Every structure is written in C-alpha cells, then in structure tokens.
C-alpha cells in the first residue's frame, strides 16, 4: 500500500512542489543574508555593535516658535482658496531634504541590522558626545567637527560652498550648475567610536549623497573594504538627487581592488570616470 501511495502521480507532484518551494525559500534567505554581508562590513560598528547610534540633524527655529501651514479651504469655496493655520509652541523643525536624506541612511542601517537603536542627538547640546557611534546628516557644526576631529583627516569643508581634499589638495567648489556631496567614514582617536558624515554643499547634494550611499553600499564596500574613506560626489543640479556620480575616493583603493573592480569603479563614476580614485 505504501509503495502504491508513493507511486501516485498527484502525490509525487505535491511533494515535488513542496521541495521546490523549500529550496526557493532557502535560496532567497541565503541571498538576502549574503547581500547584507558587504553592507555590514561597510557600515562597521554602527551596524554591528549592540549600542545606540547617535543621529545628528540640523534643527531650525524662529524666535516666536510660531509656524504656519496651508490647507484647502473648508468648507470649499468657489474660488478654491486655502486656509492658513498657525502652530505655536514648536521649538524646532527640520529640513524636509535632510529628513529624506536621513531616511535613506536609516533604511540602509536597519536593513543591515533590524535591531539597531537610533538616538536622535542635538547639534547644539550634544556636540561633545564622542563616546557613541554616530551619523551626522547635512552641513552643520557636528559634521564639521567630525571631519576635523576624527581619523583619518581626508576632507575639509570650506564654508560656504566647497570641499577640499586633504590628500590631493583638490578643491571641489559648487558653481555653474555643479554641486558636490560627501560620504565620510572615520573614527574618534580617543573613544575609537565610528563616525559618519553624509552631507552636501546644498540640501540637494545632501539628499544625493544619502541616496548614493544607500544604492551603492555594496560597490563602495568592494572598493574600500572595511577601511575609513571619504567619497566626494559630483551632483549636477539639473539631474536632481539621482544624478550623483563618484568624483574622488580617498584613500585610493588598493591596486588589486582597482583591477578587480575596474568596471564597477567606472560605473560609479559615470561615463567620464573618477578624477582621483
């Protein structure tokens, strides 16, 4: 009877389908885990240590703490006008562009470590917090302090519209429809905590830098390994946040990485290729 059951074509088909489903699920899980290994290596301590990650965003305010919003007039009028609402007691607001940039970075971080704990920090009050892994989004005091106080020192910000490479001394100045973004990975020399900066010379290039990091985390890891780095991106303003390409990668990738990932480097740099990578 058992032999007859196993010979049943319907039963064999069901068993084959079940086995195929198990194999597909196993392969999907393996591919997902395998894809996150380079991202975790790139992010390093911010994705692998079971400690809070500080997130620094630039807060903005007005003296009276009064903000206004628009909404369609209700009940609707023939003119289709708007109603202006006043909101009081709001001590601080954040740029929509920098919030979108932070969202891109957090998507990458949570994908690498779903249990990561994010601690929102104040640029003003927490400026001396060097004892936790941190990420600074946008151009503000903490971002500049990280670039100046963490190792290695690779890039300097020249207020208001340029980055200067401390390796090649090249200057990247925003002008003529060309903007620049920066992705920096380093560590504090005393606490040895990991510090990241994702910023641009404008809100557009800050968004572009964050998107570039999220989309190209795996290629960046293949080029940099687990080392600190500074990636300067060219952002043509007419192309928006999707138009960023790699302009400079410091320190320069090792010779074997440049050889093994030559096509990858060319893709990240666009058609013209990187100027100093």
C-alpha positions in Angstrom: 0.0 0.0 0.0 2.8 2.4 0.9 4.6 1.7 -2.4 1.4 2.4 -4.3 1.0 5.7 -2.4 4.5 6.8 -3.4 3.7 5.9 -7.0 0.7 8.2 -7.1 1.5 11.0 -9.6 -0.5 13.5 -7.7 1.3 12.8 -4.5 4.7 13.0 -6.3 3.7 16.3 -7.9 2.8 17.7 -4.5 6.0 16.5 -2.9 8.0 18.0 -5.8 6.2 21.3 -5.5 6.8 21.4 -1.7 10.5 20.6 -2.2 10.9 23.3 -4.8 9.2 25.8 -2.5 11.6 24.9 0.3 14.6 25.3 -2.0 13.3 28.7 -3.3 12.8 30.0 0.2 16.2 28.7 1.4 17.9 30.3 -1.6 16.0 33.6 -1.0 17.1 33.7 2.7 20.7 32.9 1.7 20.8 35.6 -1.0 19.3 38.1 1.4 21.8 37.3 4.1 24.7 37.2 1.6 23.7 40.6 0.2 23.8 42.2 3.7 27.4 41.0 4.5 29.1 43.7 2.4 26.8 46.4 3.8 27.5 45.3 7.4 31.2 45.4 6.6 30.9 48.8 5.1 28.9 50.3 8.0 31.1 48.6 10.6 30.4 49.4 14.2 27.2 51.4 13.5 25.6 48.2 12.2 27.4 45.5 14.3 27.6 46.8 17.8 24.7 46.5 20.2 24.9 50.1 21.3 22.8 53.2 20.3 23.7 55.1 17.2 23.5 58.8 17.5 21.9 60.7 14.7 22.6 64.4 14.2 20.3 66.6 12.2 20.3 70.4 12.0 17.4 71.9 13.8 15.9 75.2 12.8 13.7 77.6 14.7 12.1 81.1 14.6 12.2 83.4 17.7 8.5 83.2 18.5 8.2 79.4 17.9 5.3 80.0 15.5 4.9 78.1 12.3 2.3 78.2 9.6 0.8 75.6 7.3 -1.6 75.7 4.3 -4.6 73.5 3.7 -7.5 73.6 1.2 -10.3 75.9 2.4 -13.1 74.1 4.3 -15.9 74.1 3.5 -14.7 74.5 -0.1 -15.4 77.9 -1.7 -15.9 78.6 -5.4 -12.6 80.3 -5.5 -10.8 77.2 -4.2 -8.8 79.2 -1.7 -6.5 78.0 1.1 -6.6 78.3 4.8 -3.5 79.2 6.8 -3.1 77.6 10.2 -0.8 78.8 12.9 1.1 76.4 15.1 2.6 77.6 18.3 5.0 76.1 20.9 7.1 74.2 18.3 10.7 74.7 19.4 12.4 73.2 16.4 11.8 72.0 12.8 14.0 70.0 10.4 14.6 70.5 6.7 12.5 68.1 4.6 15.5 67.4 2.3 17.7 66.4 5.3 14.9 64.3 6.7 14.7 62.5 3.4 18.5 62.0 3.4 18.3 60.6 7.0 15.6 58.2 5.9 17.8 56.8 3.1 20.7 56.3 5.6 18.4 54.7 8.2 16.9 52.4 5.6 20.4 51.1 4.9 21.2 50.8 8.6 18.0 49.0 9.5 18.4 46.6 6.6 21.9 45.7 7.9 20.8 45.5 11.5 17.0 45.4 12.2 17.6 45.7 15.9 19.6 48.9 15.7 18.7 51.6 18.3 18.7 55.1 17.0 19.2 58.0 19.4 18.4 61.5 18.0 21.0 63.9 19.2 21.1 67.7 19.3 23.8 69.5 17.3 23.7 72.2 20.0 23.5 70.2 23.2 25.3 67.0 22.3 28.3 68.5 20.5 30.8 66.8 22.8 29.3 63.3 22.6 32.2 61.3 21.3 31.6 58.1 23.2 28.9 56.6 20.9 28.8 55.6 17.2 27.2 58.4 15.3 26.0 59.6 11.9 25.7 63.3 11.0 23.4 64.3 8.2 23.8 67.6 6.4 26.1 70.6 6.8 26.2 71.7 10.4 28.5 72.1 13.4 28.8 68.4 14.3 29.5 67.4 10.7 32.4 69.8 10.6 33.7 68.7 14.0 33.7 65.1 12.8 35.7 66.0 9.7 38.2 68.0 11.8 38.4 65.7 14.9 38.2 62.1 13.6 40.8 59.9 11.9 41.8 59.9 9.2 41.5 63.5 8.2 40.7 63.3 4.5 38.4 66.2 3.6 37.8 69.7 4.9 34.7 71.8 4.4 35.4 75.3 3.1 32.4 77.5 4.1 30.1 78.1 2.3 30.4 76.2 -0.9 33.5 73.9 -1.3 35.2 70.7 -0.1 39.0 70.4 -0.1 40.8 67.1 -0.3 43.5 66.9 2.3 45.1 64.1 0.3 45.3 65.6 -3.2 44.6 69.3 -2.2 42.0 69.4 -4.9 39.1 71.8 -4.3 35.5 70.9 -5.2 33.6 74.2 -5.4 29.9 74.4 -6.2 29.2 76.6 -9.2 27.8 76.7 -12.7 25.1 74.1 -12.0 27.6 71.6 -10.4 27.2 70.7 -6.8 29.1 68.2 -4.6 28.3 65.7 -1.9 30.4 63.9 0.7 30.3 60.5 2.4 32.9 60.2 5.2 33.6 57.2 7.4 36.1 57.6 10.3 36.6 57.1 14.0 37.4 59.2 17.0 41.1 58.9 18.1 40.2 58.7 21.8 37.0 56.8 22.0 37.5 54.7 18.8 33.8 55.0 18.1 32.7 55.1 14.5 31.6 58.4 13.0 29.9 59.0 9.6 29.2 62.3 7.8 26.7 62.4 4.9 26.4 65.9 3.6 26.4 68.2 0.6 27.1 71.8 -0.2 23.4 72.2 -0.5 20.2 70.3 0.5 20.0 68.7 -2.9 23.6 67.3 -2.7 23.0 66.1 0.9 20.0 64.1 -0.4 22.1 62.9 -3.4 24.9 61.7 -1.1 22.5 59.8 1.1 20.8 58.1 -1.8 24.2 57.3 -3.4 25.3 55.6 -0.1 22.0 53.6 0.1 22.1 52.5 -3.6 25.8 51.8 -3.8 26.7 50.5 -0.4 27.9 47.1 -1.7 30.1 48.6 -4.5 31.6 51.0 -2.0 32.4 48.2 0.3 34.1 46.2 -2.5 36.3 49.3 -3.2 37.1 50.3 0.4 36.9 47.0 2.3 36.4 47.9 6.0 38.7 50.9 5.9 37.7 54.5 6.6 37.2 56.6 3.5 35.9 59.8 2.0 33.9 59.7 -1.2 33.3 63.1 -2.9 30.4 63.0 -5.4 29.6 65.3 -8.3 25.9 66.3 -8.3 24.7 68.1 -11.5 21.8 70.1 -10.2 19.8 69.7 -13.3 19.7 65.9 -12.8 18.5 66.0 -9.2 19.3 63.6 -6.4 19.6 60.6 -8.7 22.4 62.2 -10.7 25.3 61.9 -8.3 28.4 60.1 -9.5 31.7 59.3 -7.8 34.3 62.1 -8.3 37.0 61.2 -5.8 37.6 58.3 -3.4 40.2 58.7 -0.7 42.4 57.0 0.3 42.8 55.5 -3.2 41.7 51.8 -3.3 44.5 49.3 -3.4 45.8 48.2 -6.8 44.1 44.8 -6.7 40.7 46.4 -5.9 41.1 48.9 -8.7 42.0 46.0 -11.1 39.3 43.6 -9.8 36.5 46.2 -9.7 37.6 48.4 -12.6 34.2 48.2 -14.3 32.4 48.8 -11.0 34.5 51.9 -10.4 33.7 53.2 -13.9 30.0 52.7 -13.3 30.0 54.6 -10.0 32.0 57.4 -11.7 29.8 57.7 -14.7 31.0 57.9 -18.3 33.9 60.3 -17.6 35.5 58.2 -14.9 36.8 59.4 -11.5 39.3 62.3 -11.4 41.1 61.0 -8.3 40.3 57.5 -7.3 
